Amino acid sequence: MQRLIQQYLRELETDGSSPQTVRGYRIDLTQFLAFVRRMHPEASEAIPLDWIDPLTVRAFMGSLRSRGLSPRTLARRVAALRSFCQFCCRRGLLTWNPARLVTTPKLPRPLPSHLTVDQAFQLLATPQGGSPIPIRDRAILELFYASGMRVGELVDLAVEDMDLEQRLAKVRGKGRKERIVPIGRPAVEALKAYLAVRESLQGGKIVGTAGSARLGGHRTPLFLNRRGGQLTSRSVERLLEKYLKKSGMGKAITPHGLRHSFATHLLQAGADLRVIQELLGHARLSTTQRYTHVNLDQLMAVYDKAHPKA
């Protein structure tokens, strides 16, 4: 089973799954394999696939629940097992998917955290100074808020993906699906300022390709770190935390929260939900509809003011 897990993870990488997904599924399946070994201490190194059955999967999930893991983590474990078993079914190694009989834990749907328009403007104005790092950080925040892309999509951007004259960016989303997103004029100006100083971050060295393992071909990373390497998602999270503190607004928000802010502000301004769906790169409209409940206070205020029986 260990060899099949490695083959499955390589297929995920080839199909364009994010590094976070591959890493998470590797952890999940390794833990499941260790659990099966503990259930069968008499077994040799090789664990046969027919030992995967609904009872084993339920026992594994029960052991995780007893450790107090969150419903979201439990749901990912089930998803990893279902996907791996489906991979084995496609190869004719299993005749059915036993993990499909195991119920996925219900996940809470909390209100997405987001900034107000004034708070977003305050954050974007925080990076100050004429050195390359604050200029780069201003471009990152402006582009993030202007496009609503995921943090993984942002750090995967290449210089070749940007058309600043047309104010467009080519974004590679989940499953290697490409979409074109417009970007605002302030973001374009911030990007032009950054590109003018970007070479100084390279320190005279040649920067490697961006996402070459997944996408193929030479691509020049757009955003670089202090050492001239490609910026990571974690680096973007840290710089967002830094500027939120510097802004003095006293609000914590993740990169995904900035994406929520983008969608919420478009919705509040009257943008069509399907347009927002395209901009965010959501496969299903139901995913985008999560943003509509953010505006319940606004809807109630309009209702109370306008309805004769309110």
Summary of the structure (lengths in Angstrom):
residues: 310
radius of gyration: 23.0
end to end distance: 62.6
largest distance: 75.4
contacts: 864
relative contact order: 0.10
helix: 61%
strand: 5%
